[in-house]
Amino acid sequence: MIEVYIDGGSAGNPGPSGAGVFINNNGQLIRKAFPLHVMSNHEAEFQAIIKALTLCKELGFRVISIRTDSQVLENALEKKYVKSEKFRFLLDEALKQMDHDFDHVFVKWIPSKQNKEADQLAKKAILMAKEKFSH
């Protein structure tokens, strides 16, 4: 099974943001850092899963296991519900991709210490966002 580790973050809340995606495809490692515009940390977490799902679809993966250290994201995906309408369209986009583009998507919460690769990629993406969008 394809293991996909994701993380989103922002420098400030809101602030320049980034998403990190680390994929382990049976030993083939894929690392992506996605700079994002100014947004909240929670929005960046949702963007991280959307970026990961898009990337996995492009790579032709049909069964994936997503690991996130965001309990808010994991709960929203599991319950298919967000309290804040601000996140509704992001949740809907992620759920749509999960339902239409994959045979199975498992989402599991993990402690931050088990998500170091994605965290480093998200931090790199935040630095890229600061350079890219601050002009």
N, C-alpha and C positions, 0 to 999 in steps of 0.2 A: 504494500500500500504506500502511496505517496504521502510523505509527511510534510506539511506546510506550516511553518511558524510565521506568525504575523505580529507586528507591533506598530502602533501609531503614537505620535507624540507632537507636542507643540512647545515652542519657546515662548511662554506666556500663555495665558488662557483667556481669550484667544491670542494667537501669535503665529508667526511663520511655523509651518508644520511639515511633517514628513511621515512616510509610511515605509516600513521595512518588511520584506518578504524573503524568507529563507526556505528553500525547498530541498528536501533530501529524497531523491528518486533512486532508491536502492544504491546509494553510494555516489551517484552523480549529484553534485551540489550546485544549486543555483541561488545566487544572491542578487537581490534587486533593491535599490533605494529610490523611492519616488518622492521628489519634492512636491509639497502641496502649498496652496495659498494660505492666507491667514484664516485660522479656524480654531475651535476648541479641541482639547485633548480627546474628548469622546467622538467628535466628528472625525478626527484623524484615525481613530481606531476603526470606525466604520469604513473609512476610505481604504484602510489597509486590507480589509477583507475583500472589498470590491476589486482592488488592484490584484490581490492574490487569485481571486476567482477568474478574472479576465486573463491573467497570465497562464493559469492552469488550463483554461479552455484552449488558448492559443497553442499550448504544448501538447494538447490532445489527451490530457489526463481525464479519466472518467470517474475514478474512485479516489477520493482524497480525504485525509485526516488533517483538519486545521487545528493548530494549537495557538491559543491566545492567553495572555496574562491579564486580559480585561474581563472581569466578571460581569461588568455592565453589558459588554458585547455578547458574551456567551449566553447570558440570561435573555437578552433581547431576541437572539436567534432561536433559542430553545422555546421560548414562550410566544414568539412571533408578535411581540408587543414592546412598545416603548412608551414611557410616560409622556415624554416631551414630543410634541408634534414636529419640533425642529429636526428630529432624527427620523421621522416616519419615512420620508422618501429614500433615505439611505438604507434603512432596514428593508423596505420594499424592493429596492434594487438588488441587494444581496440575496434575499429570499428568491427573487425571480431567477437570478443566475443559478442558484443552487438547485432549484426545481427543474429548470429547462436545459441546463448545459452539462449536467452530471448524472451518473447513475446513483452514486451515493456520496454524500458529504457528511463527515462526522466533525463536530466541533467540540473541542475539549478545552477546559480551563486548565492552565498550568501555572505554577509559581513563577515569578519574574526571573528567579535564578536559573530556571530551565529554558529561558527565552532570550539568552544573551545575544545570539547571532542576529535575530530580528531586531532586538533593541539597538544594537550597534548600527544596523542598517537604517533604522528610523532616525537615529541621531545624525548620521551622515546626511540623510535626506533633509533634515531640518537645516543643517548648514548650507546645503545646496539651495534650499528655498530662500534663505536669507540673502544669498548672493543673487539668485535669479529674480526674485520678486521685490527686492528693496529699492530698485532704481526707479 
